[in-house]
Amino acid sequence: MPLRVNRKLFDRVKTAIAETRRIDTRSWAKVEGCEAITSVSKIRTLPLSSDCGTFACIGGWTCFLATEEEIEIAITEYSLSDLDADEPFTLAAALLLSGAGDIWELEKACSPLFFGECSVVEDSASADEERMQAVFRRMDYWIIEIETSRSGVGEW
């Protein structure tokens, strides 16, 4: 079965990043001045959409923006354990893709999206803009790769 992208969720993530301009390329999610947050249950309680002191990566935004129904579908499709369902990498990948043979195929397909290189790491206004553009390019390249190279035609 070809991989299919959950375009509705993918587009919500891209829109949220564009609107809030809060993207973190080093951790799943964080509150400014605090330790990184690495569980889905904690990410989903963050005020990501309303508090300028919170940040998340693409996978963190995916976990935050997914509906309960989308989460249940992903958990069921991939038979995720409670531990896997609270792991941002695994759940975000399951939320964004349908049709993978197993969790390993799923995570391999999403690795370039979640862990792609982001060349700008210094902190400044221009670096923030460059980082944002790099994230959008990564998202655009990833979806093209999934939908063309893997014959993942179609969407949810």
ZADO-1210 file (C-alpha; in nm, 4 decimals, padded with zeros to 6 digits):
<atoms>
<atom x="00.0000" y="00.0000" z="00.0000" code="MET" pos="1"/>
<atom x="00.1456" y="00.3418" z="-00.0890" code="PRO" pos="2"/>
<atom x="00.2094" y="00.6003" z="00.1781" code="LEU" pos="3"/>
<atom x="-00.0561" y="00.8700" z="00.2010" code="ARG" pos="4"/>
<atom x="-00.0144" y="01.2052" z="00.3700" code="VAL" pos="5"/>
<atom x="-00.2770" y="01.3452" z="00.6030" code="ASN" pos="6"/>
<atom x="-00.2822" y="01.6733" z="00.4076" code="ARG" pos="7"/>
<atom x="-00.5439" y="01.8321" z="00.6313" code="LYS" pos="8"/>
<atom x="-00.3235" y="01.7965" z="00.9386" code="LEU" pos="9"/>
<atom x="-00.0048" y="01.8741" z="00.7453" code="PHE" pos="10"/>
<atom x="-00.1608" y="02.1977" z="00.6178" code="ASP" pos="11"/>
<atom x="-00.2832" y="02.2895" z="00.9686" code="ARG" pos="12"/>
<atom x="00.0719" y="02.2466" z="01.0992" code="VAL" pos="13"/>
<atom x="00.2200" y="02.4595" z="00.8236" code="LYS" pos="14"/>
<atom x="-00.0428" y="02.7297" z="00.8793" code="THR" pos="15"/>
<atom x="00.0133" y="02.7338" z="01.2565" code="ALA" pos="16"/>
<atom x="00.3876" y="02.7719" z="01.2104" code="ILE" pos="17"/>
<atom x="00.3361" y="03.0537" z="00.9585" code="ALA" pos="18"/>
<atom x="00.0844" y="03.2345" z="01.1803" code="GLU" pos="19"/>
<atom x="00.2667" y="03.2030" z="01.5136" code="THR" pos="20"/>
<atom x="00.6201" y="03.2129" z="01.3698" code="ARG" pos="21"/>
<atom x="00.7222" y="02.9890" z="01.6602" code="ARG" pos="22"/>
<atom x="00.9268" y="02.6942" z="01.5444" code="ILE" pos="23"/>
<atom x="01.1924" y="02.5069" z="01.7364" code="ASP" pos="24"/>
<atom x="01.4382" y="02.2998" z="01.5379" code="THR" pos="25"/>
<atom x="01.6157" y="02.1445" z="01.8363" code="ARG" pos="26"/>
<atom x="01.3440" y="01.9973" z="02.0600" code="SER" pos="27"/>
<atom x="00.9907" y="01.8594" z="02.0298" code="TRP" pos="28"/>
<atom x="00.8484" y="02.1447" z="02.2332" code="ALA" pos="29"/>
<atom x="00.9569" y="02.3846" z="02.5022" code="LYS" pos="30"/>
<atom x="00.8478" y="02.6725" z="02.7161" code="VAL" pos="31"/>
<atom x="01.1009" y="02.9549" z="02.7084" code="GLU" pos="32"/>
<atom x="01.3401" y="02.9199" z="03.0009" code="GLY" pos="33"/>
<atom x="01.2354" y="02.5613" z="03.0816" code="CYS" pos="34"/>
<atom x="01.3513" y="02.2157" z="02.9854" code="GLU" pos="35"/>
<atom x="01.2402" y="02.0568" z="02.6605" code="ALA" pos="36"/>
<atom x="00.9109" y="01.8699" z="02.6649" code="ILE" pos="37"/>
<atom x="00.9326" y="01.5212" z="02.5194" code="THR" pos="38"/>
<atom x="00.5934" y="01.3585" z="02.5689" code="SER" pos="39"/>
<atom x="00.2768" y="01.3963" z="02.3651" code="VAL" pos="40"/>
<atom x="00.0620" y="01.4241" z="02.6763" code="SER" pos="41"/>
<atom x="00.2608" y="01.7300" z="02.7920" code="LYS" pos="42"/>
<atom x="00.2853" y="01.8844" z="02.4432" code="ILE" pos="43"/>
<atom x="-00.0930" y="01.8737" z="02.4091" code="ARG" pos="44"/>
<atom x="-00.1338" y="02.0808" z="02.7283" code="THR" pos="45"/>
<atom x="00.0927" y="02.3649" z="02.6102" code="LEU" pos="46"/>
<atom x="-00.0529" y="02.6999" z="02.5036" code="PRO" pos="47"/>
<atom x="00.1277" y="02.6759" z="02.1672" code="LEU" pos="48"/>
<atom x="-00.1316" y="02.8731" z="01.9763" code="SER" pos="49"/>
<atom x="-00.1652" y="03.1545" z="02.2277" code="SER" pos="50"/>
<atom x="00.1565" y="03.1979" z="02.4287" code="ASP" pos="51"/>
<atom x="00.4569" y="03.3561" z="02.2577" code="CYS" pos="52"/>
<atom x="00.6875" y="03.1813" z="02.5064" code="GLY" pos="53"/>
<atom x="00.6116" y="02.8327" z="02.3750" code="THR" pos="54"/>
<atom x="00.7762" y="02.6699" z="02.0763" code="PHE" pos="55"/>
<atom x="00.7548" y="02.3336" z="01.8991" code="ALA" pos="56"/>
<atom x="00.9110" y="02.1549" z="01.6067" code="CYS" pos="57"/>
<atom x="00.7102" y="02.0186" z="01.3142" code="ILE" pos="58"/>
<atom x="00.6402" y="01.6952" z="01.5030" code="GLY" pos="59"/>
<atom x="00.5464" y="01.8831" z="01.8194" code="GLY" pos="60"/>
<atom x="00.3006" y="02.1000" z="01.6278" code="TRP" pos="61"/>
<atom x="00.1593" y="01.7855" z="01.4663" code="THR" pos="62"/>
<atom x="00.0930" y="01.6265" z="01.8054" code="CYS" pos="63"/>
<atom x="-00.0517" y="01.9516" z="01.9414" code="PHE" pos="64"/>
<atom x="-00.2864" y="02.0205" z="01.6483" code="LEU" pos="65"/>
<atom x="-00.4149" y="01.6675" z="01.5896" code="ALA" pos="66"/>
<atom x="-00.7732" y="01.6033" z="01.6882" code="THR" pos="67"/>
<atom x="-00.8618" y="01.3242" z="01.9286" code="GLU" pos="68"/>
<atom x="-01.0191" y="01.1417" z="01.6337" code="GLU" pos="69"/>
<atom x="-00.6992" y="01.1690" z="01.4257" code="GLU" pos="70"/>
<atom x="-00.4976" y="01.0399" z="01.7213" code="ILE" pos="71"/>
<atom x="-00.7298" y="00.7431" z="01.7708" code="GLU" pos="72"/>
<atom x="-00.7132" y="00.6565" z="01.3992" code="ILE" pos="73"/>
<atom x="-00.3307" y="00.6694" z="01.4037" code="ALA" pos="74"/>
<atom x="-00.3079" y="00.4600" z="01.7208" code="ILE" pos="75"/>
<atom x="-00.5449" y="00.2000" z="01.5763" code="THR" pos="76"/>
<atom x="-00.3857" y="00.1882" z="01.2293" code="GLU" pos="77"/>
<atom x="-00.0381" y="00.1219" z="01.3684" code="TYR" pos="78"/>
<atom x="-00.1447" y="-00.0638" z="01.6867" code="SER" pos="79"/>
<atom x="00.0555" y="00.1811" z="01.8970" code="LEU" pos="80"/>
<atom x="00.1144" y="00.0951" z="02.2601" code="SER" pos="81"/>
<atom x="00.0515" y="00.3603" z="02.5264" code="ASP" pos="82"/>
<atom x="00.4274" y="00.4252" z="02.5333" code="LEU" pos="83"/>
<atom x="00.4458" y="00.4690" z="02.1537" code="ASP" pos="84"/>
<atom x="00.1384" y="00.6929" z="02.1557" code="ALA" pos="85"/>
<atom x="00.3102" y="00.9270" z="02.4041" code="ASP" pos="86"/>
<atom x="00.6340" y="00.9387" z="02.2000" code="GLU" pos="87"/>
<atom x="00.6217" y="01.2510" z="01.9761" code="PRO" pos="88"/>
<atom x="00.8279" y="01.1000" z="01.6921" code="PHE" pos="89"/>
<atom x="00.6155" y="00.7880" z="01.6646" code="THR" pos="90"/>
<atom x="00.2764" y="00.9522" z="01.7082" code="LEU" pos="91"/>
<atom x="00.3522" y="01.2496" z="01.4799" code="ALA" pos="92"/>
<atom x="00.4702" y="01.0119" z="01.2075" code="ALA" pos="93"/>
<atom x="00.1575" y="00.7977" z="01.2501" code="ALA" pos="94"/>
<atom x="-00.0602" y="01.1091" z="01.2376" code="LEU" pos="95"/>
<atom x="00.0972" y="01.2370" z="00.9164" code="LEU" pos="96"/>
<atom x="00.1256" y="00.9124" z="00.7201" code="LEU" pos="97"/>
<atom x="-00.1022" y="00.6248" z="00.6436" code="SER" pos="98"/>
<atom x="-00.0070" y="00.3069" z="00.4638" code="GLY" pos="99"/>
<atom x="00.3315" y="00.2219" z="00.6148" code="ALA" pos="100"/>
<atom x="00.3940" y="-00.1482" z="00.6696" code="GLY" pos="101"/>
<atom x="00.5139" y="-00.0960" z="01.0259" code="ASP" pos="102"/>
<atom x="00.6371" y="00.1663" z="01.2717" code="ILE" pos="103"/>
<atom x="00.9951" y="00.1442" z="01.1430" code="TRP" pos="104"/>
<atom x="00.8909" y="00.2238" z="00.7850" code="GLU" pos="105"/>
<atom x="00.6763" y="00.5049" z="00.9165" code="LEU" pos="106"/>
<atom x="00.9536" y="00.6605" z="01.1250" code="GLU" pos="107"/>
<atom x="01.2069" y="00.6232" z="00.8432" code="LYS" pos="108"/>
<atom x="00.9738" y="00.8102" z="00.6062" code="ALA" pos="109"/>
<atom x="00.9272" y="01.0949" z="00.8564" code="CYS" pos="110"/>
<atom x="01.2898" y="01.1311" z="00.9697" code="SER" pos="111"/>
<atom x="01.3791" y="01.3847" z="00.6966" code="PRO" pos="112"/>
<atom x="01.0797" y="01.5973" z="00.7958" code="LEU" pos="113"/>
<atom x="01.1462" y="01.5963" z="01.1692" code="PHE" pos="114"/>
<atom x="01.5261" y="01.5841" z="01.1748" code="PHE" pos="115"/>
<atom x="01.6301" y="01.7556" z="00.8512" code="GLY" pos="116"/>
<atom x="01.9214" y="01.9930" z="00.8625" code="GLU" pos="117"/>
<atom x="01.8505" y="02.3495" z="00.9637" code="CYS" pos="118"/>
<atom x="02.1645" y="02.5467" z="00.8825" code="SER" pos="119"/>
<atom x="02.0883" y="02.8557" z="01.0899" code="VAL" pos="120"/>
<atom x="02.1389" y="02.8094" z="01.4637" code="VAL" pos="121"/>
<atom x="02.2441" y="03.1518" z="01.5889" code="GLU" pos="122"/>
<atom x="01.9804" y="03.3629" z="01.7570" code="ASP" pos="123"/>
<atom x="01.8800" y="03.6863" z="01.5840" code="SER" pos="124"/>
<atom x="01.5833" y="03.8241" z="01.3928" code="ALA" pos="125"/>
<atom x="01.7349" y="03.7361" z="01.0546" code="SER" pos="126"/>
<atom x="01.8321" y="03.3904" z="01.1810" code="ALA" pos="127"/>
<atom x="01.4717" y="03.3332" z="01.2939" code="ASP" pos="128"/>
<atom x="01.3440" y="03.4209" z="00.9451" code="GLU" pos="129"/>
<atom x="01.6046" y="03.1993" z="00.7772" code="GLU" pos="130"/>
<atom x="01.5176" y="02.9153" z="01.0162" code="ARG" pos="131"/>
<atom x="01.1471" y="02.9576" z="00.9328" code="MET" pos="132"/>
<atom x="01.2162" y="02.9482" z="00.5589" code="GLN" pos="133"/>
<atom x="01.4386" y="02.6407" z="00.6014" code="ALA" pos="134"/>
<atom x="01.1573" y="02.4624" z="00.7872" code="VAL" pos="135"/>
<atom x="00.9050" y="02.5482" z="00.5147" code="PHE" pos="136"/>
<atom x="01.1449" y="02.4218" z="00.2453" code="ARG" pos="137"/>
<atom x="01.1943" y="02.1007" z="00.4427" code="ARG" pos="138"/>
<atom x="00.8161" y="02.0551" z="00.4671" code="MET" pos="139"/>
<atom x="00.7665" y="02.1243" z="00.0952" code="ASP" pos="140"/>
<atom x="01.0440" y="01.8861" z="-00.0132" code="TYR" pos="141"/>
<atom x="00.9216" y="01.6121" z="00.2208" code="TRP" pos="142"/>
<atom x="00.5637" y="01.6158" z="00.0965" code="ILE" pos="143"/>
<atom x="00.6778" y="01.6149" z="-00.2667" code="ILE" pos="144"/>
<atom x="00.9037" y="01.3181" z="-00.1922" code="GLU" pos="145"/>
<atom x="00.6276" y="01.1226" z="-00.0191" code="ILE" pos="146"/>
<atom x="00.3616" y="01.1973" z="-00.2788" code="GLU" pos="147"/>
<atom x="00.5766" y="01.1308" z="-00.5854" code="THR" pos="148"/>
<atom x="00.8662" y="00.8937" z="-00.5128" code="SER" pos="149"/>
<atom x="00.6663" y="00.6564" z="-00.2996" code="ARG" pos="150"/>
<atom x="00.3566" y="00.6765" z="-00.5192" code="SER" pos="151"/>
<atom x="00.1670" y="00.8136" z="-00.2230" code="GLY" pos="152"/>
<atom x="-00.1004" y="00.9658" z="-00.4391" code="VAL" pos="153"/>
<atom x="-00.4033" y="01.0797" z="-00.2499" code="GLY" pos="154"/>
<atom x="-00.4778" y="01.2280" z="00.0846" code="GLU" pos="155"/>
<atom x="-00.7084" y="01.1783" z="00.3783" code="TRP" pos="156"/>
</atoms>
